[in-house]
């Protein structure tokens, strides 16, 4: 799971395997395969880095 921050400051844990799309419009919108969308403070590049780090941790075990 990766930790993201909603616009209201609430921290949420997200399963990156369910992420379908990350879009900056200018707010960052994360769309999931379930159809749900959330708006977060982190930018597209930061989310990409978090997902890469998450995957490295998974495959290193």
mmJSON file of the N, C-alpha and C atoms, coordinates in Angstrom:
{"data_MODEL":{"atom_site":{
"group_PDB":["ATOM","ATOM","ATOM","ATOM","ATOM","ATOM","ATOM","ATOM","ATOM","ATOM","ATOM","ATOM","ATOM","ATOM","ATOM","ATOM","ATOM","ATOM","ATOM","ATOM","ATOM","ATOM","ATOM","ATOM","ATOM","ATOM","ATOM","ATOM","ATOM","ATOM","ATOM","ATOM","ATOM","ATOM","ATOM","ATOM","ATOM","ATOM","ATOM","ATOM","ATOM","ATOM","ATOM","ATOM","ATOM","ATOM","ATOM","ATOM","ATOM","ATOM","ATOM","ATOM","ATOM","ATOM","ATOM","ATOM","ATOM","ATOM","ATOM","ATOM","ATOM","ATOM","ATOM","ATOM","ATOM","ATOM","ATOM","ATOM","ATOM","ATOM","ATOM","ATOM","ATOM","ATOM","ATOM","ATOM","ATOM","ATOM","ATOM","ATOM","ATOM","ATOM","ATOM","ATOM","ATOM","ATOM","ATOM","ATOM","ATOM","ATOM","ATOM","ATOM","ATOM","ATOM","ATOM","ATOM","ATOM","ATOM","ATOM","ATOM","ATOM","ATOM","ATOM","ATOM","ATOM","ATOM","ATOM","ATOM","ATOM","ATOM","ATOM","ATOM","ATOM","ATOM","ATOM","ATOM","ATOM","ATOM","ATOM","ATOM","ATOM","ATOM","ATOM","ATOM","ATOM","ATOM","ATOM","ATOM","ATOM","ATOM","ATOM","ATOM","ATOM","ATOM","ATOM","ATOM","ATOM","ATOM","ATOM","ATOM","ATOM","ATOM","ATOM","ATOM","ATOM","ATOM","ATOM","ATOM","ATOM","ATOM","ATOM","ATOM","ATOM","ATOM","ATOM","ATOM","ATOM","ATOM","ATOM","ATOM","ATOM","ATOM","ATOM","ATOM","ATOM","ATOM","ATOM","ATOM","ATOM","ATOM","ATOM","ATOM","ATOM","ATOM","ATOM","ATOM","ATOM","ATOM","ATOM","ATOM","ATOM","ATOM","ATOM"],
"id":[1,2,3,4,5,6,7,8,9,10,11,12,13,14,15,16,17,18,19,20,21,22,23,24,25,26,27,28,29,30,31,32,33,34,35,36,37,38,39,40,41,42,43,44,45,46,47,48,49,50,51,52,53,54,55,56,57,58,59,60,61,62,63,64,65,66,67,68,69,70,71,72,73,74,75,76,77,78,79,80,81,82,83,84,85,86,87,88,89,90,91,92,93,94,95,96,97,98,99,100,101,102,103,104,105,106,107,108,109,110,111,112,113,114,115,116,117,118,119,120,121,122,123,124,125,126,127,128,129,130,131,132,133,134,135,136,137,138,139,140,141,142,143,144,145,146,147,148,149,150,151,152,153,154,155,156,157,158,159,160,161,162,163,164,165,166,167,168,169,170,171,172,173,174,175,176,177,178,179,180,181,182,183],
"type_symbol":["N","C","C","N","C","C","N","C","C","N","C","C","N","C","C","N","C","C","N","C","C","N","C","C","N","C","C","N","C","C","N","C","C","N","C","C","N","C","C","N","C","C","N","C","C","N","C","C","N","C","C","N","C","C","N","C","C","N","C","C","N","C","C","N","C","C","N","C","C","N","C","C","N","C","C","N","C","C","N","C","C","N","C","C","N","C","C","N","C","C","N","C","C","N","C","C","N","C","C","N","C","C","N","C","C","N","C","C","N","C","C","N","C","C","N","C","C","N","C","C","N","C","C","N","C","C","N","C","C","N","C","C","N","C","C","N","C","C","N","C","C","N","C","C","N","C","C","N","C","C","N","C","C","N","C","C","N","C","C","N","C","C","N","C","C","N","C","C","N","C","C","N","C","C","N","C","C","N","C","C","N","C","C"],
"label_atom_id":["N","CA","C","N","CA","C","N","CA","C","N","CA","C","N","CA","C","N","CA","C","N","CA","C","N","CA","C","N","CA","C","N","CA","C","N","CA","C","N","CA","C","N","CA","C","N","CA","C","N","CA","C","N","CA","C","N","CA","C","N","CA","C","N","CA","C","N","CA","C","N","CA","C","N","CA","C","N","CA","C","N","CA","C","N","CA","C","N","CA","C","N","CA","C","N","CA","C","N","CA","C","N","CA","C","N","CA","C","N","CA","C","N","CA","C","N","CA","C","N","CA","C","N","CA","C","N","CA","C","N","CA","C","N","CA","C","N","CA","C","N","CA","C","N","CA","C","N","CA","C","N","CA","C","N","CA","C","N","CA","C","N","CA","C","N","CA","C","N","CA","C","N","CA","C","N","CA","C","N","CA","C","N","CA","C","N","CA","C","N","CA","C","N","CA","C","N","CA","C","N","CA","C","N","CA","C","N","CA","C","N","CA","C"],
"label_alt_id":[null,null,null,null,null,null,null,null,null,null,null,null,null,null,null,null,null,null,null,null,null,null,null,null,null,null,null,null,null,null,null,null,null,null,null,null,null,null,null,null,null,null,null,null,null,null,null,null,null,null,null,null,null,null,null,null,null,null,null,null,null,null,null,null,null,null,null,null,null,null,null,null,null,null,null,null,null,null,null,null,null,null,null,null,null,null,null,null,null,null,null,null,null,null,null,null,null,null,null,null,null,null,null,null,null,null,null,null,null,null,null,null,null,null,null,null,null,null,null,null,null,null,null,null,null,null,null,null,null,null,null,null,null,null,null,null,null,null,null,null,null,null,null,null,null,null,null,null,null,null,null,null,null,null,null,null,null,null,null,null,null,null,null,null,null,null,null,null,null,null,null,null,null,null,null,null,null,null,null,null,null,null,null],
"label_comp_id":["UNK","UNK","UNK","UNK","UNK","UNK","UNK","UNK","UNK","UNK","UNK","UNK","UNK","UNK","UNK","UNK","UNK","UNK","UNK","UNK","UNK","UNK","UNK","UNK","UNK","UNK","UNK","UNK","UNK","UNK","UNK","UNK","UNK","UNK","UNK","UNK","UNK","UNK","UNK","UNK","UNK","UNK","UNK","UNK","UNK","UNK","UNK","UNK","UNK","UNK","UNK","UNK","UNK","UNK","UNK","UNK","UNK","UNK","UNK","UNK","UNK","UNK","UNK","UNK","UNK","UNK","UNK","UNK","UNK","UNK","UNK","UNK","UNK","UNK","UNK","UNK","UNK","UNK","UNK","UNK","UNK","UNK","UNK","UNK","UNK","UNK","UNK","UNK","UNK","UNK","UNK","UNK","UNK","UNK","UNK","UNK","UNK","UNK","UNK","UNK","UNK","UNK","UNK","UNK","UNK","UNK","UNK","UNK","UNK","UNK","UNK","UNK","UNK","UNK","UNK","UNK","UNK","UNK","UNK","UNK","UNK","UNK","UNK","UNK","UNK","UNK","UNK","UNK","UNK","UNK","UNK","UNK","UNK","UNK","UNK","UNK","UNK","UNK","UNK","UNK","UNK","UNK","UNK","UNK","UNK","UNK","UNK","UNK","UNK","UNK","UNK","UNK","UNK","UNK","UNK","UNK","UNK","UNK","UNK","UNK","UNK","UNK","UNK","UNK","UNK","UNK","UNK","UNK","UNK","UNK","UNK","UNK","UNK","UNK","UNK","UNK","UNK","UNK","UNK","UNK","UNK","UNK","UNK"],
"label_asym_id":["A","A","A","A","A","A","A","A","A","A","A","A","A","A","A","A","A","A","A","A","A","A","A","A","A","A","A","A","A","A","A","A","A","A","A","A","A","A","A","A","A","A","A","A","A","A","A","A","A","A","A","A","A","A","A","A","A","A","A","A","A","A","A","A","A","A","A","A","A","A","A","A","A","A","A","A","A","A","A","A","A","A","A","A","A","A","A","A","A","A","A","A","A","A","A","A","A","A","A","A","A","A","A","A","A","A","A","A","A","A","A","A","A","A","A","A","A","A","A","A","A","A","A","A","A","A","A","A","A","A","A","A","A","A","A","A","A","A","A","A","A","A","A","A","A","A","A","A","A","A","A","A","A","A","A","A","A","A","A","A","A","A","A","A","A","A","A","A","A","A","A","A","A","A","A","A","A","A","A","A","A","A","A"],
"label_entity_id":["1","1","1","1","1","1","1","1","1","1","1","1","1","1","1","1","1","1","1","1","1","1","1","1","1","1","1","1","1","1","1","1","1","1","1","1","1","1","1","1","1","1","1","1","1","1","1","1","1","1","1","1","1","1","1","1","1","1","1","1","1","1","1","1","1","1","1","1","1","1","1","1","1","1","1","1","1","1","1","1","1","1","1","1","1","1","1","1","1","1","1","1","1","1","1","1","1","1","1","1","1","1","1","1","1","1","1","1","1","1","1","1","1","1","1","1","1","1","1","1","1","1","1","1","1","1","1","1","1","1","1","1","1","1","1","1","1","1","1","1","1","1","1","1","1","1","1","1","1","1","1","1","1","1","1","1","1","1","1","1","1","1","1","1","1","1","1","1","1","1","1","1","1","1","1","1","1","1","1","1","1","1","1"],
"label_seq_id":[1,1,1,2,2,2,3,3,3,4,4,4,5,5,5,6,6,6,7,7,7,8,8,8,9,9,9,10,10,10,11,11,11,12,12,12,13,13,13,14,14,14,15,15,15,16,16,16,17,17,17,18,18,18,19,19,19,20,20,20,21,21,21,22,22,22,23,23,23,24,24,24,25,25,25,26,26,26,27,27,27,28,28,28,29,29,29,30,30,30,31,31,31,32,32,32,33,33,33,34,34,34,35,35,35,36,36,36,37,37,37,38,38,38,39,39,39,40,40,40,41,41,41,42,42,42,43,43,43,44,44,44,45,45,45,46,46,46,47,47,47,48,48,48,49,49,49,50,50,50,51,51,51,52,52,52,53,53,53,54,54,54,55,55,55,56,56,56,57,57,57,58,58,58,59,59,59,60,60,60,61,61,61],
"pdbx_PDB_ins_code":[null,null,null,null,null,null,null,null,null,null,null,null,null,null,null,null,null,null,null,null,null,null,null,null,null,null,null,null,null,null,null,null,null,null,null,null,null,null,null,null,null,null,null,null,null,null,null,null,null,null,null,null,null,null,null,null,null,null,null,null,null,null,null,null,null,null,null,null,null,null,null,null,null,null,null,null,null,null,null,null,null,null,null,null,null,null,null,null,null,null,null,null,null,null,null,null,null,null,null,null,null,null,null,null,null,null,null,null,null,null,null,null,null,null,null,null,null,null,null,null,null,null,null,null,null,null,null,null,null,null,null,null,null,null,null,null,null,null,null,null,null,null,null,null,null,null,null,null,null,null,null,null,null,null,null,null,null,null,null,null,null,null,null,null,null,null,null,null,null,null,null,null,null,null,null,null,null,null,null,null,null,null,null],
"Cartn_x":[0.848,0.0,0.894,0.412,1.122,0.232,0.87,0.126,0.001,-1.226,-1.502,-2.288,-2.333,-3.012,-4.145,-5.367,-6.508,-6.381,-7.143,-7.071,-7.419,-8.25,-8.628,-7.566,-6.436,-5.347,-5.413,-6.483,-6.643,-5.682,-4.921,-4.004,-4.784,-4.541,-5.193,-4.151,-4.382,-3.542,-4.24,-3.494,-4.056,-3.317,-4.061,-3.474,-3.115,-1.825,-1.451,-1.82,-2.086,-2.496,-3.885,-4.671,-6.016,-6.052,-4.903,-4.866,-4.883,-5.752,-5.885,-5.301,-5.458,-5.085,-4.725,-3.653,-3.298,-3.214,-3.996,-4.145,-4.039,-3.244,-3.151,-4.007,-5.012,-5.982,-6.374,-5.717,-4.371,-4.313,-5.464,-5.429,-5.132,-4.51,-4.168,-5.34,-5.861,-6.99,-6.472,-6.778,-6.405,-7.689,-7.718,-8.877,-8.502,-9.463,-9.232,-10.052,-9.652,-10.367,-11.783,-12.045,-13.376,-14.339,-13.798,-14.617,-14.524,-13.947,-13.799,-12.667,-12.8,-11.765,-11.528,-10.263,-9.955,-9.027,-9.11,-8.23,-7.213,-5.933,-4.869,-3.919,-3.147,-2.189,-0.921,-0.525,0.703,0.563,1.663,1.669,1.842,1.652,1.755,3.125,4.184,5.542,5.812,5.337,5.529,4.798,3.598,2.848,3.577,4.103,4.861,6.058,6.76,7.909,7.494,6.355,5.849,5.512,4.894,4.531,5.794,6.78,8.039,8.704,8.743,9.344,8.58,7.259,6.409,6.722,6.798,7.056,8.453,9.434,10.792,10.781,10.059,9.971,9.307,8.258,7.534,8.443,9.147,9.955,11.276,11.678,12.935,12.755,11.514,11.27,11.293],
"Cartn_y":[-1.182,0.0,1.245,2.294,3.574,4.59,5.543,6.553,7.821,8.292,9.534,10.459,11.737,12.731,13.371,13.239,13.905,15.417,16.183,17.648,18.17,17.426,17.857,17.498,16.909,16.556,15.137,14.422,13.045,12.127,11.34,10.367,9.08,8.51,7.261,6.307,5.021,3.991,3.459,3.377,3.012,1.79,0.862,-0.291,0.122,0.26,0.719,-0.256,-1.511,-2.483,-2.175,-1.392,-1.021,0.336,1.019,2.329,2.141,2.884,2.782,4.017,5.186,6.444,7.47,8.221,9.369,10.568,11.586,12.716,14.024,14.969,16.3,17.258,17.856,18.665,19.991,20.849,20.766,19.935,19.695,18.796,17.377,16.59,15.226,14.311,13.675,12.754,11.338,10.459,9.053,8.269,7.565,6.737,5.275,4.507,3.102,2.212,0.964,0.003,-0.241,0.119,-0.043,1.061,2.098,3.234,4.411,4.189,5.26,6.2,7.47,8.472,9.254,9.624,10.515,11.614,12.761,13.89,13.974,14.038,14.022,15.199,15.482,16.588,16.245,14.97,14.556,14.716,15.022,15.155,13.82,13.816,12.601,11.945,12.743,12.202,11.598,12.254,11.734,10.399,10.302,9.046,7.954,8.304,7.336,6.818,7.715,7.313,6.416,6.731,5.902,4.494,4.399,3.09,2.301,2.959,2.274,1.742,2.56,2.151,0.973,1.036,-0.036,-1.35,-1.279,-2.49,-3.059,-2.173,-2.646,-3.379,-2.846,-3.488,-4.856,-4.959,-6.231,-7.284,-6.912,-7.901,-8.197,-7.367,-7.603,-8.665,-8.961,-9.924,-11.347],
"Cartn_z":[0.0,0.0,0.0,-0.638,-0.6,0.113,0.779,1.516,0.678,0.517,-0.191,0.733,0.372,1.195,0.401,0.916,0.283,0.483,-0.267,-0.174,1.216,1.963,3.312,4.354,3.912,4.803,5.337,5.054,5.516,4.765,5.518,4.919,4.629,3.454,3.075,2.512,2.729,2.135,0.894,-0.202,-1.495,-2.032,-2.585,-3.251,-4.684,-4.994,-6.334,-7.446,-7.086,-8.105,-8.649,-7.919,-8.363,-9.063,-9.119,-9.775,-11.29,-11.936,-13.385,-14.073,-13.431,-14.064,-13.001,-13.25,-12.415,-13.353,-13.038,-13.951,-13.175,-13.684,-13.078,-13.896,-13.246,-13.994,-13.352,-12.671,-12.105,-10.829,-10.169,-9.01,-9.503,-8.652,-9.032,-8.722,-9.755,-9.628,-9.854,-8.902,-9.027,-9.28,-10.401,-10.748,-10.55,-10.039,-9.733,-10.651,-10.742,-11.586,-11.072,-9.827,-9.239,-9.671,-10.334,-10.749,-9.794,-8.63,-7.641,-8.046,-7.675,-7.93,-6.647,-6.402,-5.292,-5.79,-5.144,-5.449,-4.322,-4.682,-3.685,-3.874,-2.813,-2.837,-3.611,-3.589,-4.261,-5.783,-6.411,-7.862,-8.554,-9.855,-10.666,-10.521,-10.589,-10.503,-9.13,-8.07,-6.722,-6.545,-7.091,-7.016,-7.794,-8.936,-9.731,-8.938,-8.255,-7.443,-6.278,-5.647,-4.548,-5.03,-6.205,-6.762,-7.106,-7.697,-8.019,-6.757,-5.718,-4.447,-3.839,-3.903,-3.397,-4.128,-5.431,-6.228,-5.948,-5.781,-5.455,-4.127,-3.144,-1.83,-1.937,-2.74,-2.907,-3.528,-4.59,-5.312,-4.619,-3.662,-2.928,-1.854,-1.523,-0.438,-0.926],
"occupancy":[1.0,1.0,1.0,1.0,1.0,1.0,1.0,1.0,1.0,1.0,1.0,1.0,1.0,1.0,1.0,1.0,1.0,1.0,1.0,1.0,1.0,1.0,1.0,1.0,1.0,1.0,1.0,1.0,1.0,1.0,1.0,1.0,1.0,1.0,1.0,1.0,1.0,1.0,1.0,1.0,1.0,1.0,1.0,1.0,1.0,1.0,1.0,1.0,1.0,1.0,1.0,1.0,1.0,1.0,1.0,1.0,1.0,1.0,1.0,1.0,1.0,1.0,1.0,1.0,1.0,1.0,1.0,1.0,1.0,1.0,1.0,1.0,1.0,1.0,1.0,1.0,1.0,1.0,1.0,1.0,1.0,1.0,1.0,1.0,1.0,1.0,1.0,1.0,1.0,1.0,1.0,1.0,1.0,1.0,1.0,1.0,1.0,1.0,1.0,1.0,1.0,1.0,1.0,1.0,1.0,1.0,1.0,1.0,1.0,1.0,1.0,1.0,1.0,1.0,1.0,1.0,1.0,1.0,1.0,1.0,1.0,1.0,1.0,1.0,1.0,1.0,1.0,1.0,1.0,1.0,1.0,1.0,1.0,1.0,1.0,1.0,1.0,1.0,1.0,1.0,1.0,1.0,1.0,1.0,1.0,1.0,1.0,1.0,1.0,1.0,1.0,1.0,1.0,1.0,1.0,1.0,1.0,1.0,1.0,1.0,1.0,1.0,1.0,1.0,1.0,1.0,1.0,1.0,1.0,1.0,1.0,1.0,1.0,1.0,1.0,1.0,1.0,1.0,1.0,1.0,1.0,1.0,1.0],
"B_iso_or_equiv":[0.0,0.0,0.0,0.0,0.0,0.0,0.0,0.0,0.0,0.0,0.0,0.0,0.0,0.0,0.0,0.0,0.0,0.0,0.0,0.0,0.0,0.0,0.0,0.0,0.0,0.0,0.0,0.0,0.0,0.0,0.0,0.0,0.0,0.0,0.0,0.0,0.0,0.0,0.0,0.0,0.0,0.0,0.0,0.0,0.0,0.0,0.0,0.0,0.0,0.0,0.0,0.0,0.0,0.0,0.0,0.0,0.0,0.0,0.0,0.0,0.0,0.0,0.0,0.0,0.0,0.0,0.0,0.0,0.0,0.0,0.0,0.0,0.0,0.0,0.0,0.0,0.0,0.0,0.0,0.0,0.0,0.0,0.0,0.0,0.0,0.0,0.0,0.0,0.0,0.0,0.0,0.0,0.0,0.0,0.0,0.0,0.0,0.0,0.0,0.0,0.0,0.0,0.0,0.0,0.0,0.0,0.0,0.0,0.0,0.0,0.0,0.0,0.0,0.0,0.0,0.0,0.0,0.0,0.0,0.0,0.0,0.0,0.0,0.0,0.0,0.0,0.0,0.0,0.0,0.0,0.0,0.0,0.0,0.0,0.0,0.0,0.0,0.0,0.0,0.0,0.0,0.0,0.0,0.0,0.0,0.0,0.0,0.0,0.0,0.0,0.0,0.0,0.0,0.0,0.0,0.0,0.0,0.0,0.0,0.0,0.0,0.0,0.0,0.0,0.0,0.0,0.0,0.0,0.0,0.0,0.0,0.0,0.0,0.0,0.0,0.0,0.0,0.0,0.0,0.0,0.0,0.0,0.0],
"pdbx_formal_charge":[null,null,null,null,null,null,null,null,null,null,null,null,null,null,null,null,null,null,null,null,null,null,null,null,null,null,null,null,null,null,null,null,null,null,null,null,null,null,null,null,null,null,null,null,null,null,null,null,null,null,null,null,null,null,null,null,null,null,null,null,null,null,null,null,null,null,null,null,null,null,null,null,null,null,null,null,null,null,null,null,null,null,null,null,null,null,null,null,null,null,null,null,null,null,null,null,null,null,null,null,null,null,null,null,null,null,null,null,null,null,null,null,null,null,null,null,null,null,null,null,null,null,null,null,null,null,null,null,null,null,null,null,null,null,null,null,null,null,null,null,null,null,null,null,null,null,null,null,null,null,null,null,null,null,null,null,null,null,null,null,null,null,null,null,null,null,null,null,null,null,null,null,null,null,null,null,null,null,null,null,null,null,null],
"auth_seq_id":[1,1,1,2,2,2,3,3,3,4,4,4,5,5,5,6,6,6,7,7,7,8,8,8,9,9,9,10,10,10,11,11,11,12,12,12,13,13,13,14,14,14,15,15,15,16,16,16,17,17,17,18,18,18,19,19,19,20,20,20,21,21,21,22,22,22,23,23,23,24,24,24,25,25,25,26,26,26,27,27,27,28,28,28,29,29,29,30,30,30,31,31,31,32,32,32,33,33,33,34,34,34,35,35,35,36,36,36,37,37,37,38,38,38,39,39,39,40,40,40,41,41,41,42,42,42,43,43,43,44,44,44,45,45,45,46,46,46,47,47,47,48,48,48,49,49,49,50,50,50,51,51,51,52,52,52,53,53,53,54,54,54,55,55,55,56,56,56,57,57,57,58,58,58,59,59,59,60,60,60,61,61,61],
"auth_comp_id":["UNK","UNK","UNK","UNK","UNK","UNK","UNK","UNK","UNK","UNK","UNK","UNK","UNK","UNK","UNK","UNK","UNK","UNK","UNK","UNK","UNK","UNK","UNK","UNK","UNK","UNK","UNK","UNK","UNK","UNK","UNK","UNK","UNK","UNK","UNK","UNK","UNK","UNK","UNK","UNK","UNK","UNK","UNK","UNK","UNK","UNK","UNK","UNK","UNK","UNK","UNK","UNK","UNK","UNK","UNK","UNK","UNK","UNK","UNK","UNK","UNK","UNK","UNK","UNK","UNK","UNK","UNK","UNK","UNK","UNK","UNK","UNK","UNK","UNK","UNK","UNK","UNK","UNK","UNK","UNK","UNK","UNK","UNK","UNK","UNK","UNK","UNK","UNK","UNK","UNK","UNK","UNK","UNK","UNK","UNK","UNK","UNK","UNK","UNK","UNK","UNK","UNK","UNK","UNK","UNK","UNK","UNK","UNK","UNK","UNK","UNK","UNK","UNK","UNK","UNK","UNK","UNK","UNK","UNK","UNK","UNK","UNK","UNK","UNK","UNK","UNK","UNK","UNK","UNK","UNK","UNK","UNK","UNK","UNK","UNK","UNK","UNK","UNK","UNK","UNK","UNK","UNK","UNK","UNK","UNK","UNK","UNK","UNK","UNK","UNK","UNK","UNK","UNK","UNK","UNK","UNK","UNK","UNK","UNK","UNK","UNK","UNK","UNK","UNK","UNK","UNK","UNK","UNK","UNK","UNK","UNK","UNK","UNK","UNK","UNK","UNK","UNK","UNK","UNK","UNK","UNK","UNK","UNK"],
"auth_asym_id":["A","A","A","A","A","A","A","A","A","A","A","A","A","A","A","A","A","A","A","A","A","A","A","A","A","A","A","A","A","A","A","A","A","A","A","A","A","A","A","A","A","A","A","A","A","A","A","A","A","A","A","A","A","A","A","A","A","A","A","A","A","A","A","A","A","A","A","A","A","A","A","A","A","A","A","A","A","A","A","A","A","A","A","A","A","A","A","A","A","A","A","A","A","A","A","A","A","A","A","A","A","A","A","A","A","A","A","A","A","A","A","A","A","A","A","A","A","A","A","A","A","A","A","A","A","A","A","A","A","A","A","A","A","A","A","A","A","A","A","A","A","A","A","A","A","A","A","A","A","A","A","A","A","A","A","A","A","A","A","A","A","A","A","A","A","A","A","A","A","A","A","A","A","A","A","A","A","A","A","A","A","A","A"],
"auth_atom_id":["N","CA","C","N","CA","C","N","CA","C","N","CA","C","N","CA","C","N","CA","C","N","CA","C","N","CA","C","N","CA","C","N","CA","C","N","CA","C","N","CA","C","N","CA","C","N","CA","C","N","CA","C","N","CA","C","N","CA","C","N","CA","C","N","CA","C","N","CA","C","N","CA","C","N","CA","C","N","CA","C","N","CA","C","N","CA","C","N","CA","C","N","CA","C","N","CA","C","N","CA","C","N","CA","C","N","CA","C","N","CA","C","N","CA","C","N","CA","C","N","CA","C","N","CA","C","N","CA","C","N","CA","C","N","CA","C","N","CA","C","N","CA","C","N","CA","C","N","CA","C","N","CA","C","N","CA","C","N","CA","C","N","CA","C","N","CA","C","N","CA","C","N","CA","C","N","CA","C","N","CA","C","N","CA","C","N","CA","C","N","CA","C","N","CA","C","N","CA","C","N","CA","C","N","CA","C","N","CA","C","N","CA","C"],
"pdbx_PDB_model_num":[1,1,1,1,1,1,1,1,1,1,1,1,1,1,1,1,1,1,1,1,1,1,1,1,1,1,1,1,1,1,1,1,1,1,1,1,1,1,1,1,1,1,1,1,1,1,1,1,1,1,1,1,1,1,1,1,1,1,1,1,1,1,1,1,1,1,1,1,1,1,1,1,1,1,1,1,1,1,1,1,1,1,1,1,1,1,1,1,1,1,1,1,1,1,1,1,1,1,1,1,1,1,1,1,1,1,1,1,1,1,1,1,1,1,1,1,1,1,1,1,1,1,1,1,1,1,1,1,1,1,1,1,1,1,1,1,1,1,1,1,1,1,1,1,1,1,1,1,1,1,1,1,1,1,1,1,1,1,1,1,1,1,1,1,1,1,1,1,1,1,1,1,1,1,1,1,1,1,1,1,1,1,1]
}}}
